[in-house]
């Protein structure tokens, strides 16, 4: 029988894995199965991007396009 894990603890576990710790190490530390952790990882990857994240990525993409355009123009000026 599995015991429910608090959302905060689940988030902490996933953050540790994202930070570079191994799934096995973190699972042992918290006394849960690696299978459970891998299921949580799959669920987070399958979830949708929030509107806030989407807008941030959109702004970042626009900035990168501008920077690339400026770099291309600078290269063209140096060629002439």
DAGI-V733750 format. One record per backbone hydrogen bond with DSSP energy under -0.5 kcal/mol. CO is the residue of the C=O (numbers start at 0). NH is the residue of the N-H. Records with the same first field share a line. If there is no record, write none. Layout:
# DAGI-V733750
CO=NH, NH
This chain:
# DAGI-V733750
5=9
6=10
7=11
8=12
9=13
10=14
11=15
12=16
13=17
14=18
15=20
16=19
21=25
22=26
23=27
24=28
25=29
26=30, 31
32=36
33=37
34=38
35=39
36=40
37=41
38=42
39=43
40=44
41=45
42=46
49=53
50=54
51=55
52=56
53=57
54=58
55=59
56=60
57=61
58=62
59=63
60=64
61=65
62=66
63=67
64=68
65=69
66=70
67=71
68=72
69=73
70=74
71=75
72=76
73=77
74=78
75=79
